[in-house]
Amino acid sequence: MNTVRRLIFRSVISHVGFVTLAFSALFFFIDFVEELQDLGHRQYTLVDALWTCLFLQGAHFYDLFPIALLIGGILALARMAQTSEFTILRTGGLGPGRALGLLAVLGASAAVIMVFVGNWYVPWSEAQLALHRAKFSTRQGLNLGHGGTWLRERREVPGSGFHNITVNVGVANSQGELGQVRIFEFDARGRLIRRVAADKVHVEAMGNAATASGSIWHMENVLDTRWTSHDLVGEQAVLEGSKIIAETRQPTMDWQSSLTPLVVSASVLPPETMSTTALWRYTQHLATNAQAAQRYEIEFWTKTFYPLVCMVMVALALPFAYLHARSGGMSLKIFGGIMLGISFVLINHISSHLGLLHQWQPWLAAAAPSVIYLLLSMSAFIWLVRYR
């Protein structure tokens, strides 16, 4: 049995590795050609273009590895069927259940690799890519859209109840600092009582970074505006000579917040840069503050179920070992299997967008394509074993 295991594992792993390397080289070349168009702009050099292409490989590997696993598995198993190796193995006692178990081990190993890549390598490479590109942006920072990104928190003030804090961030620069920050504080009756604007902010965790329950915002070039009285307004305030608005400028100021650095960084970086744990914490923060969390919930469940894709790809490849390769049309069958795998990846992405558009349950939108294709592949496998 060890000999059979080594034979199948060696064949599948070598083919998968070759296909993965070919895909990586192809996409590296395409990315490099695109980056060459920006050479010379804002001191963008050839070395910077190479670094950009290297950082892009993390996301490419995460997206393409399941397809490479399918194509490599089909090539390996179809070749074994064509040379009658798999037929000999079946004659020697390799039953369908044992063959499925062997490939399930490969699928589980690939799933572990995807968990590592998706939760550590891809977030790191995407964050480094965003910060690297920010160096050459016209705004000297990450593009957060015209309205920036928004954060909310609630703070209990003795004698005044709970105050609602709304934070707007316009720019996140290449050093991980925030720029064009505006903080709006509303009292328990929903009246604006304070507005703090800062050109630059550095967020520091309170206590240990891993168990931080809040943060301190070190702000520079601060304009602090306070509404001193909400009872005197309009003509009455003018007649009584009351000063409703008080403005002060400070070179530096510290602002204590319940928002952790993880939540702040999650709000300014794309969801693809976040690990599963970070996505979960951020969705909980959004739900607690009554903010829309559908997009991040779908991304969380998609990343949670994504390792299952490796099991689906292996299951799709297994029926090709039971095809009669000598009867002809093998190339067409392999092409059909590859197109089936590509269609699965496309439907997997489309399902996420449809779930966001139609407000489906996030876990259902993320898991449905994997479950459907897994059932289809198992049905095809059972039919081939029974009737072919």
LINRA-V61391 format. One record per pair of residues at least 24 apart in sequence whose C-alpha atoms are under 7 Angstrom apart, sorted by sequence separation. I is the first residue (numbers start at 0). GAP is how many residues later the second one is. D is the distance in whole Angstrom. If there is no record, write none. Layout:
# LINRA-V61391
I:GAP:D  I:GAP:D
This chain:
# LINRA-V61391
162:24:5  176:24:6  177:24:6  197:24:4  222:24:7  223:24:5  275:24:6  27:25:6  161:25:7  162:25:5  176:25:5  196:25:6  197:25:6  222:25:6  223:25:6  270:25:7  143:26:6  161:26:6  195:26:7  196:26:5  222:26:5  143:27:6  160:27:6  195:27:6  196:27:7  221:27:6  222:27:7  275:27:7  142:28:7  159:28:7  195:28:5  221:28:5  270:28:7  275:28:7  141:29:6  194:29:6  195:29:6  220:29:6  221:29:6  140:30:6  141:30:5  194:30:5  220:30:5  221:30:6  140:31:5  141:31:6  193:31:6  194:31:6  219:31:6  220:31:6  221:31:7  140:32:4  193:32:4  219:32:4  139:33:6  140:33:6  192:33:6  193:33:6  218:33:5  219:33:7  192:34:5  218:34:5  217:35:6  218:35:6  217:36:5  216:37:5  217:37:7  215:38:6  216:38:5  133:39:6  134:39:6  215:39:6  216:39:6  133:40:5  215:40:5  214:41:6  215:41:6  131:42:7  214:42:5  130:43:5  213:43:6  214:43:6  213:44:4  214:44:6  19:45:6  212:45:7  213:45:5  214:45:5  213:46:5  214:46:7  212:47:6  19:48:5  211:48:6  18:49:6  15:52:6  61:52:7  15:53:5  18:53:6  297:54:7  61:55:7  204:55:6  15:56:4  61:56:7  204:56:6  14:57:5  15:57:7  203:57:7  202:58:6  311:58:7  314:59:7  11:60:6  14:60:7  11:61:5  14:61:6  294:61:6  300:61:6  304:61:7  308:61:6  311:61:7  315:61:5  318:61:7  293:62:6  300:62:5  304:62:6  307:62:7  311:62:5  314:62:6  318:62:5  321:62:7  57:63:7  58:63:6  314:63:7  321:63:7  11:64:5  57:64:5  297:64:5  301:64:5  10:65:6  296:65:6  297:65:7  300:65:6  318:65:7  57:67:6  297:68:7  54:70:5  54:71:7  54:74:6  51:77:6  43:92:7  41:94:6  171:96:7  4:97:7  148:118:7  148:119:7  143:124:7  152:136:6  151:137:6  126:146:6  125:147:5  122:149:7  123:149:7  122:150:4  121:151:7  122:151:5  122:152:6  119:155:7  118:156:4  117:157:7  118:157:6  114:192:6  113:193:6  110:196:4  110:197:7  110:199:6  109:200:6  106:203:5  107:203:7  106:204:5  103:207:7  106:207:6  102:211:6  85:235:7  80:240:5  72:241:7  80:241:7  77:242:6  65:243:7  69:243:5  73:243:5  76:243:6  77:243:5  81:243:5  65:244:6  68:244:7  69:244:6  72:244:6  76:244:5  80:244:6  81:244:6  73:246:6  65:247:6  69:247:6  73:260:7  70:267:6  69:271:7  66:274:6  66:275:7
